[in-house]
């Protein structure tokens, strides 16, 4: 799944490729991608003649700012964009095509067909329901330690589940949760309300640092991800624990282990990220049985 760094890289690539372009027509081959109250025909009609002025991002959502509309795009599991010349064959899994005035086509491809498009009047884009509950962006300007500490103190969930919660902090997915917890030396099963002030500060700083470094590297190429320019991300070469099951920890040499937390495969070093004995039962003792799973 594209996570925040990948979506941010896609955003930058799309601005370079289609910023300023005018949409002349739209083809939709999978109607379920267009969310109510817009029908497919209404979606296509209102977009004709609209110019793509810029593209913003909120969490893992892309926001195309047009003349009158904000088109919100969620890539979900496998969504991606490609810019093609008009004569190029349409690839399998292409579900939406935006025909541009300069003859090119902005194509949306999605193997699983989970991606969604939502249109809102441009002045109401902040009223999009998922944005109302979404936590702050994981940057120093928005992700404040004081609020983070309060959120941790109120939760009995495993800390990994908490930082995956988009209402706590926006855009942190599985890869970067594992990397942040390792950098902060916190066991992924430790319950949030047992994390002290110093550890909370380490984790807040780690999340900001890990996300920032990954954005700079263009995200991580795990399996088939490539950005809009067809380039692979480079952050995977810096991954300390994610996908490293059985490999030596870069800090202590102990083999990296894998368990399941919040229904996600979770990688950690049991020596560097020790679980306090005061861990709440809410973390789920059965999670530990997943050790060594693929």
N, C-alpha and C positions, 0 to 999 in steps of 0.2 A: 504494500500500500504506500503510495506517495505520502510522506509526512511533511511537516512544515518546511524544512529546508528544501525538499524537492519541489513543493508547490511554489515557494518563493523563487526558486530558480526558473521554473516554468513561467511564472509571472514576468520576470525580467526578460526572458527570451521572447515571449509574446509581445511585449511592448516594443522590442527592437524589430520584430517581424511585421506586426499588424497595427502598431500604434498609428493613428491617423487614417486608417483604412475605412472605406465606406462599404457597408453591407448592402448589396443590391438584391440578393434573394437568399432564401434559406431552404434547405431540404432536410426533412426529418424522417428517418427510416425506422425509428422506434419511439412510438408515441408516449410510452410510459416515462421517458426521460423529461418530459415537459410537465411541470407541476401545476396543479390547479391554483387559481381559478382559470388559468389560460389553457385553452385548447391548442392543439398543434397548429391549426389554421390561424388562430389569433396570434400566436407566438410568431409565426412567419410573417404575418401582415404588418405587425407593429415594428418589426426590425428592419423592414425594407427602407433604405435611404438613411438609416442611422449610422453615424460615424463613431468609431472606437477612439475615444479621446485618450483614455489611459486605462490601466488595469491595476486595481488594488488587491490586497489580500487581507483576510481576517481569519486567523487560525489556519485551517486547511481549505478554506473557500477562496476562489477567485471571484473578483467583482469587476466586470467589464462596465466602465462608465461611458455611456453613449449620449446622444443628444438629449433624450428625454427619459431614458430607462437605465436602470442598473440591472445587468444580467449576471445573476449569481450562479456560479458553476461549482459543483462539488464533484471531484473526480472519483471519490469512493475508493474501491479496491484497485481497479486496473485502468482507470480513465487516463487518456493522454491526448494532446493536440499535435497536429502536424500541419504545416503550411505547404501546399502543393500547387504546381502549375495546373492549369485547367485541363490539359491533355493527359495528365498522369492517370493510370488506372486506379480505380477506387479499391482500396484494400479491404480485406475481410474485417469485420467488426467495426466498420465505419458507420456511425449512426446519425450524425448530424454534419451537414456541410453548410458553411457560410460562404456564399459567392461574393467576392470582393470586386469593387469597381475597377481595379487594375488588372483583372483577369485571373488572379490567384484565388485559391480556395483555402479557407481555414476549416480543417476537418477534425471532428471529435471521434476518437476510436475508444472502444470499451469492450473488452472480452466478456465481462460478466454482465454488462448492461445495467450496472448499479448507479451510474452517474446521473445527476439531476441538474436541470436548468430551471431557474426561477426568475421571473421578471417582476421588478418593483419600480414605481416612479422614482426617479433618481434622488429626489429630496427625501424619500422615505426608506432608503436602503438600510439605515441603522435600525429600522423597525422590524427587520427580518427576524422572525421568532428565534432561530438558533443563536443569533447574535446577542439577543437580550440577556441570555443566561450565560454566555461564554465568558470565561475568565480572561485575565489580562494577557497580552502578548508576552512571551518569555524574553523580554529585554529589560535592561536596567531602568529604562524610563517608565515602564508600566508595571513590571512584576516586583511589587514592593514586599520587603521582608516582613514588615509589621502585619500586613493582611495575611500573608502566607502562614505565619506562626499561629494566627487565630484560626485559620482553616484547619491546620494540623491538629490543634488542641481539641477541636470539636469532632474529630473523626476517629472511630475505632477500627477503621479498615487498614489493611496492609498498605504501607506507604507507596508501593508501586501502583496499586489501584487508585490511590489518591492523585498522584501526579499524572496518571492517564486520564483523569476526569477533566473534561474540557471546561467544566464550570470552575475549576480551581486555577488552572493555567492553560492557555490555549495552545493547541498544536503539538503537544508532546505525545509522541507515539511510542510504540514498543521499543524500537531501536534506541532512541535517545533517552528513554526512561532507564533502560539498563545501563547505558553509558554514564548517565548522570548519577545514578545511585552508586556505581562503582567509584566514580571520581570523588563522591562525598563520603565514601566508606560506610555506607548504610545498607544493611541487609534488606532485600526487597520485601520480606515478610514482616518486618518490624511494623507494629501498628503506629499510625501517625501520632496518636496522642501520647506516645512514650518517647517521642523525639525531642531532645532538649534544644535550647536556644542556639548553642554552638553548632550542633548537627543540622538544624534547620537552616542556618546561615550558609553552611557548607553546601547544602543541597540547592538552595536558591541560587547561589553563585555558580554551582556546577551546571544547573539547567541552562542558565544564561550563556555560560561559556561553551557548552557542548553544542547548543543550537547555533550560536554565532559562528563557531568554527566550521560546522557542517554547511551552513549557508555559504560561507566563504569558499568552501570546497565544492560547491554545486550539488550538495546532497550525497547520498550513499547509493551506489548501484548494487542492489540486492535482487538477484534473479534478472528480470527483464527491464528494469526501469532505465529510461533515457529521457533527457529533457527535450524541450521543444526544438532545439537545434540539432537533435540527434546525438548529443554528447552524453557520455556516462559521467555520473558523479564520482568524486574521488575520495569522499570521507571514509569509505569502507576500509581504506588502508590504515586508518587511524583507530579503528574500532578495537577497544581493549577487551571486551567480554562478549558482546553480541555475536552470535554465530561461532564462538571460539570454544565450544564444549570439548574438554579434554586437553586443550592447549594450555601451556604454562601461563599463569598470571604474569603480566608484565612488571608487577611490583615485587611479588614474593616467590614466584615460580610454582605455586600450588596449582594443580589442574583446575581449570574453569569448569563449573558444574551448571547443570540446567535443571530447573524445577518449573512448576506451573503456578503462576500467580495471576489472579484476576482473569483466568481463562487464557492467559498468554504464556507462551514459552519464555522463560526468564533465565538469563545468564548472569552468573555472579561468581565471585571468589569467596569461598567459605572461610578463608583465613583472613582476608582483608575486610570482609563484610560480615562480621560475626553477629549472630542474633542474640540480643540481650535476654536473660532469663526471665525478665519481667514482661516478655511479650504477651499481649492479650490473646486469649483464645479466639477472638474474632478474626485473626489472621487466617485461621483454618489449618489445623495440624495435618489434614489430609493432603494439603498441597505438597508437602515434603515428599510424599510417595512418588512424585513425578520425576524425581532425580534420575538423570541419565537418559531421559526420553529424548527422542529426536524431534 
